[in-house]
Amino acid sequence: MTPEQAAALTEFPELQRLIDLRDAGWMFLPTVVDGELVQVHGVRTWPEGWADALRVRYTTDAAGLRNDHTGGITWQREGTLTEIIDGLIALPAPSNRLAPRLVIARGPLPRSA
């Protein structure tokens, strides 16, 4: 761990949760505007086209969702970083009979060329 990373963890201990997700196979993409990090998106893909996603703007401003292979959102929450990560971790795998399956919303459709 670099000194910069250690300092960030000291100031924002919640960041350890993002490190835990990364170590569990999540991929992250930062959004930088004018040289400043403004948000981070994370995604974990599942077999058969399911995906869990995370958006973090600040430790108190995060959102998470799960979508099926058609883009239907089956789980969605907004809250603190810790609340959202806890919710995502608690979700059963999509193949589990207890996993949410009812589509409650639709995600944006991919743009066509």
C-alpha positions, 0 to 999 in steps of 0.5 A: 500500500502506498503512503497516499493510499494509507492516508486515504484509508486513515481519513476515510476508513469506509474505503476499505470496503471498496478494497474488499469488493475489488479483492472479491472480483469487482472492477472499478472505473473512476470519473475524473473532472478537471483533475478531480475524482468526482465519482467511482463506478463499480461492477461485478458480473454474474453468469447468464448476464446478471450484474451488480453495480455501485456508484459512489460520490462520497461516503454519504452518497452511494447507490447500488443496483442489480440488473438481469440480462435484459437490463431490468433492475431487480434491486436498487438502493441509495444511501451511505457507502457502507449501507449500499455495500452491505446491501450488495454483499447480502444479496443472494447470487442470481442463481439462488432461489431467494435472489430478487427477480421481479423487474422494478425498473429498466436501465438505460438501453445501450446506444447503437452505432 
